[in-house]
Amino acid sequence: MDIAIVGGLHADARRQAVERLLVTVPGSVALHHDLATAVHGTVVRTVRDATGVLSTGEAPLVDDCACCALREDLMPELERLAASGLTRLAVVELWDSVEPKAMAEVIAAHAHEGMRLSGVITAVDPALLLPCLGNGDDLMEAGLAAAATDQRTVADTWARQLEYAPVLAVADSADADDEDRALLAQLHPTARQVPISGHGDLAGAALAGFDVDAAAAAQHPSCALLPTDADEAGVATLVWHRDRPFHPERLYQALEDLTCAAARSRGRFWLADHPDTLLGWDAAGGALCVESAGPWLASLPDAAWEMVPPVRRAAAALDWHPEHGDCCQHLVFVSPGLDREGLQEVLESCLLTDEEYAAGRDAWQNLPPAFDTLLEV
């Protein structure tokens, strides 16, 4: 039995995509867990096919976490469908704020013989793309939190939903314009866009196969498949690559300007007072997440390289510098109305000066530790 995940905050587009799969793939059923009822202590499961609802049930919360309840209830249901021998495709329709990465990894890790994760799809209404990406509200405020401790925002959740999936099921929206479509293409240029209506082969995309490890690597800051430079319909992508570390205090003081300069920015960066640590940059909706993503390869002993995945070594090779290896700045900013020159000017001003750079690593360690609170050092 093949299993396809369909997710995304754009609920109408998501439901349209699921319905199309049910209609076009014989022997298909859809499973949906409604987490909106979690406040009452349960998660409601619905199983349906193209003719209507087949069954419903409830799963109790696990550790006060709706997503945990989903995980605990989903695999037994998938196993039951696979054992029946009647289901060709099980479509797992995720609730609004559930991210596909977590569910894909659960399914891939626990799938029994005769079960295969065959696709991950995010449904998109292009007209809602920018409003979601610019929404800095907490999921809790929006009524979309998956747990009482859920601290995600609408914008960062939507960005990850969009960028993880190799296939985007695109709704035919009368309100979408060229700018919306250009933004979608630039945010995830490697994605296969399939129209939900018309002649798009959504079924083929759902059954094409999915590599969980490759998808995770494509999102990890050390080897992410970041967008390339682009400029179309008023939307621009700036790729900023430098081989000199940031001054921690100057960068910290510029964070608000940099975070608000684009609808979406992400990548990896190098901080002078943490020279051995690869730092991830992830910003959407005016909020920035900075976190350690482990050491740069240049900071590892040669013997440790054998334990590093090939995709990570390949990414490092592309950035390699004869003096400091893969340590670098590689940031990407995507937005309508992007001020390329102004953004580059701010970024350049945050780098070490020639004098500061020449002072060397011992001197860098004495620079003001402006990021220690963000990094919980």
C-alpha positions as CSV (number, residue, x, y, z in Angstrom):
1,M,0.0,0.0,0.0
2,D,1.3,3.4,-0.9
3,I,1.0,6.3,1.5
4,A,0.9,10.0,0.5
5,I,1.0,12.9,2.9
6,V,-1.0,16.0,1.9
7,G,-0.6,19.0,4.2
8,G,-0.5,22.8,4.4
9,L,-2.2,25.7,6.2
10,H,-4.3,26.5,3.1
11,A,-7.2,24.2,4.2
12,D,-9.4,24.7,1.2
13,A,-6.6,23.9,-1.2
14,R,-5.6,20.9,0.9
15,R,-9.0,19.4,0.9
16,Q,-9.3,20.0,-2.9
17,A,-6.1,18.1,-3.4
18,V,-7.2,15.2,-1.3
19,E,-10.5,15.0,-3.0
20,R,-8.8,14.9,-6.4
21,L,-6.6,12.0,-5.3
22,L,-9.6,10.1,-4.0
23,V,-11.4,10.5,-7.3
24,T,-8.5,9.8,-9.6
25,V,-6.8,6.9,-7.8
26,P,-8.9,3.7,-7.6
27,G,-8.8,2.1,-4.2
28,S,-7.7,5.2,-2.3
29,V,-8.8,6.4,1.1
30,A,-8.0,9.5,3.2
31,L,-7.3,9.7,6.9
32,H,-7.6,13.0,8.7
33,H,-7.1,13.7,12.4
34,D,-8.8,16.9,13.5
35,L,-6.7,18.5,16.2
36,A,-9.1,21.3,16.8
37,T,-10.9,19.1,19.4
38,A,-7.7,18.6,21.4
39,V,-8.9,21.3,23.9
40,H,-11.6,18.8,24.9
41,G,-9.0,16.0,25.4
42,T,-9.4,14.0,22.2
43,V,-8.4,14.0,18.6
44,V,-11.1,13.0,16.1
45,R,-10.1,10.6,13.3
46,T,-12.1,10.4,10.0
47,V,-11.5,7.8,7.3
48,R,-13.2,8.4,3.9
49,D,-13.1,7.5,0.3
50,A,-14.5,9.2,-2.8
51,T,-18.1,8.2,-1.8
52,G,-18.0,9.6,1.7
53,V,-17.1,8.8,5.3
54,L,-16.2,5.2,6.0
55,S,-15.5,5.5,9.7
56,T,-14.8,7.9,12.6
57,G,-13.1,7.5,15.9
58,E,-11.4,9.3,18.7
59,A,-7.9,9.1,20.1
60,P,-7.1,10.4,23.6
61,L,-4.3,13.0,24.0
62,V,-0.9,11.7,24.8
63,D,1.1,13.8,27.3
64,D,-1.3,16.7,26.5
65,C,0.0,16.7,23.0
66,A,-2.4,16.5,20.0
67,C,0.4,15.7,17.6
68,C,1.6,12.8,19.8
69,A,-2.0,11.4,19.8
70,L,-2.0,11.7,16.0
71,R,1.3,9.7,15.8
72,E,0.0,7.0,18.2
73,D,-3.3,6.6,16.3
74,L,-2.1,6.9,12.7
75,M,0.2,3.9,12.3
76,P,-2.3,1.3,13.6
77,E,-4.9,2.7,11.2
78,L,-2.4,2.5,8.3
79,E,-1.5,-1.0,9.3
80,R,-5.2,-2.0,9.4
81,L,-5.8,-0.6,5.9
82,A,-2.7,-2.3,4.5
83,A,-3.7,-5.6,6.1
84,S,-7.1,-5.5,4.4
85,G,-5.5,-5.6,1.0
86,L,-8.3,-3.3,-0.4
87,T,-6.4,0.0,-0.3
88,R,-4.0,1.0,-3.0
89,L,-3.3,4.5,-1.7
90,A,-3.8,5.9,1.8
91,V,-3.8,9.7,1.8
92,V,-2.8,11.2,5.1
93,E,-4.4,14.6,5.2
94,L,-2.6,16.6,7.9
95,W,-4.4,19.1,10.1
96,D,-3.6,22.7,9.4
97,S,-0.4,23.3,11.5
98,V,1.0,19.8,11.5
99,E,4.3,19.8,9.6
100,P,4.9,17.1,7.0
101,K,8.5,16.4,8.1
102,A,7.6,14.9,11.4
103,M,4.8,12.7,10.0
104,A,6.9,11.6,7.0
105,E,9.7,10.4,9.4
106,V,7.2,8.6,11.6
107,I,5.6,6.8,8.7
108,A,9.0,5.9,7.1
109,A,10.4,4.6,10.4
110,H,7.4,2.4,11.3
111,A,6.0,1.3,8.0
112,H,5.6,-2.5,7.8
113,E,6.2,-4.7,4.8
114,G,3.8,-3.8,2.1
115,M,3.6,-0.1,3.1
116,R,5.6,2.6,1.3
117,L,5.7,6.4,1.8
118,S,5.2,7.3,-1.8
119,G,4.8,11.1,-1.7
120,V,4.7,14.3,0.3
121,I,2.6,17.2,-1.0
122,T,1.9,20.7,0.3
123,A,-1.3,22.3,-1.1
124,V,-1.0,26.0,-1.9
125,D,-3.4,28.8,-2.8
126,P,-1.0,31.3,-4.4
127,A,-3.1,34.2,-3.3
128,L,-2.7,33.2,0.3
129,L,1.1,32.7,0.1
130,L,2.3,36.1,1.1
131,P,-0.4,36.7,3.8
132,C,0.7,33.5,5.5
133,L,4.4,34.1,5.1
134,G,4.0,37.6,6.6
135,N,1.8,36.4,9.6
136,G,4.0,36.6,12.7
137,D,1.1,35.6,15.0
138,D,1.7,32.6,17.3
139,L,-0.3,29.5,16.3
140,M,-1.9,29.7,19.8
141,E,-3.3,33.1,19.0
142,A,-4.6,31.9,15.6
143,G,-6.2,28.8,17.2
144,L,-3.9,26.5,15.3
145,A,-1.6,25.3,18.1
146,A,-1.0,21.5,18.2
147,A,-0.1,21.6,21.9
148,A,-0.2,23.8,24.9
149,T,3.5,24.3,24.6
150,D,3.4,25.1,20.8
151,Q,5.5,28.3,20.3
152,R,5.6,28.3,16.5
153,T,4.2,31.1,14.4
154,V,2.0,31.0,11.4
155,A,4.8,32.2,9.2
156,D,7.6,29.9,10.2
157,T,5.2,26.9,10.2
158,W,4.0,27.7,6.7
159,A,7.5,28.3,5.4
160,R,8.6,24.8,6.5
161,Q,5.4,23.1,5.2
162,L,6.1,24.8,1.8
163,E,9.8,24.1,1.5
164,Y,9.9,20.5,2.7
165,A,7.5,19.0,0.2
166,P,9.0,18.2,-3.3
167,V,5.5,18.5,-4.8
168,L,3.2,21.6,-4.5
169,A,-0.5,21.0,-5.3
170,V,-1.5,24.5,-6.6
171,A,-5.1,25.7,-6.4
172,D,-6.6,27.6,-9.3
173,S,-7.1,30.9,-7.5
174,A,-8.8,33.9,-9.3
175,D,-7.2,36.2,-6.7
176,A,-3.6,35.1,-7.5
177,D,-1.5,37.4,-9.7
178,D,2.0,37.2,-11.4
179,E,3.7,38.4,-8.2
180,D,2.1,35.5,-6.2
181,R,3.2,32.9,-8.7
182,A,6.7,34.4,-9.0
183,L,7.1,34.3,-5.2
184,L,6.0,30.7,-5.1
185,A,8.5,29.7,-7.7
186,Q,11.4,31.6,-6.0
187,L,10.6,30.3,-2.5
188,H,10.9,26.6,-3.7
189,P,12.4,26.5,-7.2
190,T,13.1,22.8,-7.1
191,A,9.5,21.8,-6.3
192,R,7.2,20.2,-8.9
193,Q,4.1,22.3,-9.2
194,V,1.0,20.4,-10.1
195,P,-2.4,22.1,-10.7
196,I,-5.1,20.6,-8.5
197,S,-7.7,21.0,-11.2
198,G,-7.3,20.5,-14.9
199,H,-4.8,18.1,-16.4
200,G,-2.2,18.1,-13.6
201,D,-1.0,14.6,-12.7
202,L,-1.4,14.8,-9.0
203,A,-1.9,11.1,-8.7
204,G,1.4,10.5,-10.4
205,A,3.1,12.9,-8.0
206,A,1.6,11.2,-5.0
207,L,2.9,7.8,-6.2
208,A,6.3,8.8,-7.4
209,G,8.2,7.9,-4.3
210,F,9.8,9.9,-1.4
211,D,13.3,9.9,0.2
212,V,13.0,10.9,3.9
213,D,16.8,11.3,4.3
214,A,17.2,13.4,1.2
215,A,14.3,15.7,2.3
216,A,15.8,16.2,5.7
217,A,19.2,17.0,4.2
218,A,17.6,19.5,1.9
219,Q,16.3,21.4,4.9
220,H,19.4,21.2,7.2
221,P,21.3,24.5,7.3
222,S,24.6,22.7,6.6
223,C,23.5,21.5,3.2
224,A,20.2,23.1,2.4
225,L,19.1,23.4,-1.2
226,L,18.7,27.1,-1.1
227,P,17.1,29.2,-3.9
228,T,19.3,31.0,-6.5
229,D,19.4,34.6,-7.6
230,A,16.2,35.6,-9.4
231,D,14.1,38.7,-10.3
232,E,10.6,38.4,-11.8
233,A,7.3,40.2,-11.6
234,G,8.5,42.4,-8.8
235,V,9.8,39.5,-6.7
236,A,13.5,39.1,-6.1
237,T,15.9,36.6,-4.5
238,L,19.2,37.7,-3.2
239,V,21.9,35.1,-2.6
240,W,24.6,36.6,-0.3
241,H,27.8,34.6,0.0
242,R,31.0,35.8,1.8
243,D,34.0,34.1,3.3
244,R,34.5,36.3,6.3
245,P,32.8,36.0,9.7
246,F,30.3,38.4,11.2
247,H,31.1,40.8,14.0
248,P,28.6,39.6,16.7
249,E,27.7,42.9,18.1
250,R,27.2,44.7,14.7
251,L,25.1,41.8,13.4
252,Y,23.0,41.7,16.5
253,Q,22.2,45.4,16.2
254,A,21.2,44.8,12.6
255,L,19.0,41.8,13.2
256,E,15.7,43.7,13.1
257,D,16.5,45.4,9.8
258,L,17.7,42.1,8.2
259,T,14.7,40.1,9.5
260,C,12.2,42.6,8.2
261,A,14.0,43.1,4.9
262,A,12.4,40.1,3.2
263,A,9.3,38.0,3.4
264,R,11.6,34.9,3.8
265,S,15.3,34.5,4.6
266,R,17.3,31.4,5.5
267,G,20.7,29.8,5.3
268,R,23.9,29.4,7.3
269,F,26.3,31.9,8.8
270,W,29.6,32.3,10.5
271,L,30.0,34.3,13.7
272,A,33.5,35.4,14.8
273,D,33.2,34.6,18.5
274,H,31.8,31.1,17.7
275,P,34.1,30.4,14.8
276,D,33.7,26.6,14.9
277,T,29.9,26.5,15.0
278,L,27.7,26.5,11.9
279,L,24.7,28.6,12.7
280,G,21.3,28.3,11.0
281,W,19.3,31.4,10.0
282,D,15.6,31.0,9.6
283,A,13.3,34.0,9.3
284,A,9.7,34.6,8.3
285,G,6.9,36.9,9.4
286,G,9.3,39.4,11.0
287,A,10.7,36.7,13.4
288,L,14.1,35.1,13.3
289,C,15.3,31.8,14.7
290,V,19.0,31.4,15.1
291,E,20.4,28.0,16.3
292,S,23.5,25.9,16.3
293,A,23.6,23.3,13.5
294,G,26.7,21.6,14.7
295,P,30.4,22.2,13.8
296,W,31.7,23.3,10.4
297,L,33.5,20.4,8.7
298,A,36.7,22.4,8.8
299,S,36.5,22.2,12.6
300,L,36.3,18.4,12.7
301,P,39.3,16.0,12.8
302,D,39.9,14.2,9.5
303,A,38.8,10.9,11.1
304,A,35.3,12.3,11.8
305,W,34.7,13.1,8.1
306,E,33.9,9.4,7.4
307,M,30.8,9.7,9.7
308,V,29.5,12.8,7.9
309,P,26.8,12.1,5.2
310,P,28.1,12.5,1.6
311,V,25.5,15.3,0.9
312,R,27.1,17.3,3.7
313,R,30.6,16.8,2.4
314,A,29.4,17.8,-1.1
315,A,27.9,21.0,0.2
316,A,31.1,21.8,2.1
317,A,33.2,21.2,-1.0
318,L,31.2,23.8,-2.9
319,D,32.0,26.4,-0.2
320,W,35.5,25.3,0.5
321,H,38.1,28.1,1.1
322,P,41.9,27.2,1.2
323,E,42.3,29.1,4.5
324,H,39.2,28.4,6.6
325,G,37.4,25.5,4.8
326,D,33.6,25.6,4.6
327,C,33.2,28.4,7.1
328,C,31.2,31.1,5.3
329,Q,28.1,33.2,5.0
330,H,25.4,31.8,2.7
331,L,22.1,33.6,3.2
332,V,19.2,33.9,0.9
333,F,16.5,36.6,1.0
334,V,13.2,36.3,-1.0
335,S,10.6,39.0,-1.2
336,P,8.4,41.2,-3.3
337,G,10.0,44.7,-3.5
338,L,13.4,43.5,-2.2
339,D,15.9,46.3,-1.7
340,R,19.0,44.4,-2.9
341,E,21.5,47.2,-2.6
342,G,20.3,48.4,0.8
343,L,20.2,44.8,2.1
344,Q,23.7,44.0,0.9
345,E,25.0,47.3,2.4
346,V,23.7,46.3,5.8
347,L,25.1,42.7,5.5
348,E,28.5,44.0,4.5
349,S,28.6,46.4,7.4
350,C,28.2,43.5,9.8
351,L,31.3,41.6,8.6
352,L,34.7,41.9,10.4
353,T,36.8,44.7,9.0
354,D,40.2,43.9,7.5
355,E,41.9,44.9,10.8
356,E,39.5,42.8,12.9
357,Y,39.9,39.8,10.5
358,A,43.7,40.0,10.6
359,A,43.7,39.9,14.4
360,G,42.8,36.2,14.2
361,R,40.7,33.8,16.1
362,D,42.1,34.4,19.5
363,A,41.1,38.1,19.3
364,W,37.7,37.2,17.9
365,Q,36.9,35.2,21.0
366,N,37.1,38.5,23.0
367,L,34.5,40.3,20.9
368,P,31.2,41.2,22.7
369,P,29.2,37.9,23.1
370,A,26.0,39.4,21.7
371,F,24.5,36.1,20.6
372,D,25.0,34.1,23.7
373,T,21.5,34.7,24.9
374,L,19.9,33.7,21.6
375,L,22.1,30.6,21.5
376,E,21.6,29.8,25.2
377,V,25.3,29.6,25.7
